[in-house]
Amino acid sequence: MSRRDTAEKKRAKSESDPIHKNFLVSMSVNHILKHGKKSLAYQIFYRALKQIQQKNQIEQKKQIQQKKQIEQKKQIQQKKQIEKKKQIEQKKQIEQKKQIEQKKQIEQKKQIEQKKQIEQKKQIEQKKQIEQKKQIEQKKQIQQKKQIEQKKQIEQKKQIQQKKQIEQKKKMEQKKKTNPLSVLRKAIGRITPTLAVKARRGRGRGSTHQVPIEIKATQGKVLAIRWLLAASRKRPGPNMAFKFSSEVMDAAKGKGNAIRKKEENHKMAEANRALAHSR
């Protein structure tokens, strides 16, 4: 094969990989291994990105499980409330029946006292009562049927709402699949300082002063990558990829030794702000 063919293949590989072209990626890879191969640095960097993506997916799964548990608790509470309402209705019906029975007993006593004349009235009243009971039973049956139909409609609406919620959650999960490069940008953005401190000689013999100096964006990113890699080397872990990924995740959340380094630098600059005129 000619050299042009191999060069075209390398160009195609670099064009297909968006991470390979990134400015932050190249800066961080150049600082990972000082005296090593670039391919090994890229392997470490890609492993770190994979571990960042896996950790983000685990956190998303935990959030989804917590939401499911909350929904299950709500459903259990709703069921308990429905059962309590049913029990209250049953108690009311029992009390009504007791009252009806007591009234019947009183009427029977009166009918016994009035004897023959009232017996005819009793029969008429009994017939009326039977008809009333039938009507009441018919009304109860109609009400029960209506309640059953209403419950079915409510259950159907709940199922439709649950399906919609599940579809919305799936769409949100697809949107929330995080890109590891965005996490890296966020971490470096939080670490990048705007001020630096440099030692300058004073007028006396051997005296030095810490003077705060403003930094450009590129210099700030270089310092941020140095602090990030230094903090990841100090972390405990099986390999550099694991250390680097965990330090990037902490920095994106505003934690870790790299963030502490930035805060210390900022405190030193504020403490020596009075010496800024001596630059």
LUMSESE-493809 format. One record per residue (C-alpha): x, y, z; residue number from 1. Coordinates in Angstrom, 3 decimals, always signed. Example, Ala and Ser with C-alpha at 12.3 -4.5 7.8 and 13.67 -1.06 7.14 Angstrom:
+12.300,-4.500,+7.800,1
+13.670,-1.060,+7.140,2
***
This chain:
+0.000,+0.000,+0.000,1
+1.113,+3.560,-0.684,2
+1.557,+6.205,+1.983,3
-1.442,+8.138,+0.688,4
-3.795,+5.209,+1.401,5
-2.584,+4.870,+5.000,6
-2.873,+8.632,+5.535,7
-6.455,+8.599,+4.217,8
-7.362,+5.733,+6.604,9
-5.955,+7.642,+9.583,10
-7.927,+10.722,+8.548,11
-11.137,+8.664,+8.332,12
-10.568,+7.261,+11.842,13
-9.960,+10.702,+13.309,14
-13.045,+12.133,+11.548,15
-15.299,+9.310,+12.815,16
-14.231,+9.829,+16.454,17
-15.493,+13.214,+17.806,18
-13.582,+12.810,+21.074,19
-10.256,+12.531,+19.228,20
-10.571,+16.090,+17.838,21
-11.510,+17.755,+21.112,22
-9.119,+20.409,+22.448,23
-9.614,+19.473,+26.106,24
-8.995,+15.795,+25.292,25
-5.677,+16.521,+23.589,26
-4.554,+18.788,+26.450,27
-5.441,+16.254,+29.136,28
-3.842,+13.344,+27.196,29
-0.596,+15.305,+26.823,30
-0.464,+15.780,+30.605,31
-1.458,+12.232,+31.678,32
+1.916,+10.556,+30.926,33
+4.998,+12.807,+30.867,34
+7.431,+10.222,+29.430,35
+5.097,+7.592,+27.944,36
+3.335,+6.609,+24.767,37
+0.400,+8.674,+23.560,38
-1.580,+5.525,+22.711,39
-1.411,+4.380,+26.352,40
-2.580,+7.825,+27.474,41
-5.508,+7.627,+25.058,42
-6.411,+4.154,+26.406,43
-6.434,+5.513,+29.971,44
-8.517,+8.503,+28.898,45
-11.102,+6.393,+27.025,46
-11.396,+3.986,+29.972,47
-12.020,+6.964,+32.237,48
-14.753,+8.262,+29.916,49
-16.425,+4.819,+29.874,50
-16.371,+4.640,+33.672,51
-17.865,+8.161,+33.872,52
-20.709,+7.081,+31.597,53
-21.299,+3.872,+33.623,54
-21.407,+5.816,+36.912,55
-23.917,+8.268,+35.461,56
-26.128,+5.374,+34.301,57
-25.974,+3.790,+37.800,58
-27.033,+7.092,+39.393,59
-29.950,+7.408,+36.929,60
-31.101,+3.852,+37.738,61
-31.038,+4.646,+41.469,62
-33.183,+7.743,+40.892,63
-35.693,+5.714,+38.826,64
-35.921,+3.056,+41.570,65
-36.549,+5.737,+44.208,66
-39.348,+7.220,+42.075,67
-40.927,+3.770,+41.669,68
-40.848,+3.189,+45.430,69
-42.528,+6.555,+46.039,70
-45.259,+5.720,+43.504,71
-45.841,+2.321,+45.106,72
-46.228,+3.950,+48.536,73
-48.765,+6.390,+47.105,74
-50.786,+3.551,+45.571,75
-50.776,+1.658,+48.900,76
-52.019,+4.761,+50.730,77
-54.805,+5.242,+48.173,78
-55.905,+1.624,+48.596,79
-55.996,+2.032,+52.388,80
-58.157,+5.128,+52.072,81
-60.596,+3.296,+49.768,82
-60.829,+0.403,+52.241,83
-61.523,+2.810,+55.121,84
-64.329,+4.434,+53.141,85
-65.861,+1.029,+52.435,86
-65.764,+0.106,+56.116,87
-67.454,+3.394,+57.080,88
-70.215,+2.793,+54.521,89
-70.773,-0.732,+55.815,90
-71.058,+0.560,+59.391,91
-73.620,+3.140,+58.304,92
-75.707,+0.478,+56.563,93
-75.619,-1.745,+59.676,94
-76.755,+1.155,+61.868,95
-79.612,+1.939,+59.487,96
-80.738,-1.678,+59.573,97
-80.703,-1.659,+63.376,98
-82.833,+1.466,+63.478,99
-85.348,-0.070,+61.048,100
-85.580,-3.193,+63.176,101
-86.178,-1.158,+66.326,102
-88.991,+0.743,+64.615,103
-90.556,-2.534,+63.525,104
-90.572,-3.833,+67.077,105
-92.294,-0.678,+68.341,106
-94.919,-0.926,+65.627,107
-95.572,-4.568,+66.429,108
-96.152,-3.728,+70.087,109
-98.647,-1.064,+69.121,110
-100.384,-3.456,+66.768,111
-100.710,-6.066,+69.547,112
-102.340,-3.485,+71.849,113
-104.851,-2.340,+69.234,114
-105.701,-5.999,+68.385,115
-108.265,-6.768,+65.710,116
-108.833,-3.341,+64.249,117
-105.180,-2.702,+63.858,118
-104.503,-6.188,+62.382,119
-106.006,-5.149,+59.080,120
-103.930,-1.994,+59.108,121
-100.932,-4.134,+59.928,122
-101.437,-6.249,+56.874,123
-101.762,-3.159,+54.716,124
-98.683,-1.626,+56.277,125
-96.751,-4.867,+55.878,126
-97.572,-4.951,+52.202,127
-96.438,-1.368,+51.865,128
-93.250,-2.132,+53.721,129
-92.540,-5.103,+51.473,130
-92.993,-2.925,+48.424,131
-90.775,-0.255,+49.930,132
-88.073,-2.823,+50.680,133
-88.212,-4.047,+47.131,134
-87.871,-0.518,+45.855,135
-85.001,+0.149,+48.255,136
-83.243,-3.033,+47.147,137
-83.735,-2.119,+43.524,138
-82.306,+1.353,+44.172,139
-79.349,-0.181,+46.007,140
-78.668,-2.538,+43.123,141
-78.813,+0.357,+40.663,142
-76.424,+2.393,+42.841,143
-74.029,-0.539,+43.153,144
-73.987,-0.989,+39.376,145
-73.257,+2.715,+38.928,146
-70.437,+2.546,+41.474,147
-68.927,-0.489,+39.730,148
-69.060,+1.292,+36.367,149
-67.484,+4.417,+37.856,150
-64.676,+2.352,+39.401,151
-64.021,+0.678,+36.045,152
-63.824,+4.052,+34.327,153
-61.470,+5.385,+37.009,154
-59.213,+2.322,+36.654,155
-59.129,+2.718,+32.875,156
-58.160,+6.382,+33.233,157
-55.423,+5.453,+35.717,158
-54.021,+2.831,+33.330,159
-53.975,+5.358,+30.477,160
-52.199,+7.915,+32.688,161
-49.660,+5.321,+33.825,162
-48.894,+4.393,+30.205,163
-48.387,+8.056,+29.339,164
-46.108,+8.526,+32.343,165
-44.055,+5.460,+31.383,166
-43.637,+6.781,+27.834,167
-42.611,+10.191,+29.143,168
-40.081,+8.583,+31.487,169
-38.583,+6.587,+28.621,170
-38.236,+9.752,+26.554,171
-36.658,+11.584,+29.480,172
-34.230,+8.691,+30.077,173
-33.148,+8.791,+26.440,174
-32.561,+12.540,+26.711,175
-30.710,+12.223,+30.018,176
-28.070,+9.793,+28.701,177
-25.107,+11.946,+29.514,178
-22.155,+12.526,+27.225,179
-18.851,+11.981,+29.086,180
-17.310,+14.959,+27.278,181
-19.926,+17.277,+28.791,182
-18.967,+15.982,+32.266,183
-15.279,+16.626,+31.483,184
-16.033,+20.162,+30.251,185
-18.088,+20.858,+33.360,186
-15.293,+19.586,+35.645,187
-12.556,+21.607,+33.906,188
-14.820,+24.679,+33.853,189
-15.233,+24.453,+37.623,190
-11.512,+23.982,+38.226,191
-10.182,+26.707,+35.869,192
-8.911,+29.704,+37.897,193
-9.061,+33.363,+36.874,194
-6.174,+34.412,+39.138,195
-2.739,+32.927,+39.849,196
-0.067,+33.710,+42.434,197
+3.593,+34.218,+41.463,198
+6.621,+34.837,+43.666,199
+8.416,+38.156,+43.003,200
+11.604,+39.457,+44.622,201
+11.314,+42.451,+46.904,202
+13.684,+45.330,+47.443,203
+15.327,+43.745,+50.469,204
+17.879,+40.977,+50.394,205
+16.306,+37.598,+49.652,206
+12.749,+38.790,+50.350,207
+9.975,+37.467,+48.093,208
+6.316,+38.410,+47.744,209
+3.355,+36.395,+46.463,210
+1.711,+38.599,+43.811,211
-1.742,+37.823,+42.296,212
-1.862,+37.856,+38.463,213
-4.805,+37.573,+36.073,214
-4.705,+34.542,+33.744,215
-6.065,+33.970,+30.238,216
-8.563,+31.207,+29.489,217
-6.000,+28.843,+27.901,218
-3.548,+29.211,+30.800,219
-6.393,+28.606,+33.241,220
-7.368,+25.393,+31.436,221
-3.744,+24.194,+31.492,222
-3.584,+24.787,+35.254,223
-6.953,+23.068,+35.702,224
-5.767,+19.967,+33.811,225
-2.531,+19.873,+35.857,226
-4.445,+20.077,+39.135,227
-6.949,+17.475,+37.939,228
-4.238,+14.981,+36.975,229
-2.225,+15.625,+40.148,230
-5.311,+15.024,+42.280,231
-6.206,+11.858,+40.342,232
-2.662,+10.457,+40.817,233
-2.974,+10.933,+44.585,234
-6.354,+9.135,+44.769,235
-6.530,+5.439,+45.761,236
-7.583,+3.058,+42.998,237
-6.606,+0.063,+40.852,238
-5.537,+2.035,+37.764,239
-5.180,+5.559,+36.347,240
-8.443,+5.350,+34.381,241
-10.451,+4.674,+37.544,242
-8.670,+7.459,+39.449,243
-9.107,+9.978,+36.630,244
-12.807,+9.158,+36.108,245
-13.655,+9.409,+39.816,246
-11.777,+12.719,+40.130,247
-13.608,+14.134,+37.071,248
-16.979,+13.093,+38.556,249
-16.114,+14.747,+41.900,250
-14.924,+17.935,+40.187,251
-18.133,+18.139,+38.130,252
-20.094,+17.978,+41.407,253
-17.872,+20.639,+43.047,254
-15.838,+18.233,+45.204,255
-12.369,+16.696,+45.230,256
-8.772,+17.777,+45.715,257
-8.640,+19.733,+42.433,258
-11.458,+22.012,+43.614,259
-9.645,+22.448,+46.937,260
-6.473,+23.430,+45.065,261
-8.407,+26.079,+43.128,262
-9.954,+27.431,+46.357,263
-6.531,+27.584,+48.055,264
-5.131,+29.485,+45.067,265
-8.048,+31.913,+45.179,266
-7.587,+32.480,+48.932,267
-3.863,+33.206,+48.461,268
-4.661,+35.685,+45.683,269
-7.222,+37.492,+47.849,270
-4.845,+37.565,+50.822,271
-2.076,+39.114,+48.683,272
-4.333,+41.504,+46.770,273
-2.589,+44.468,+48.424,274
+0.644,+43.521,+46.596,275
-0.988,+43.565,+43.136,276
+0.550,+47.036,+42.407,277
+4.087,+45.568,+42.707,278
+3.799,+43.568,+39.460,279
***
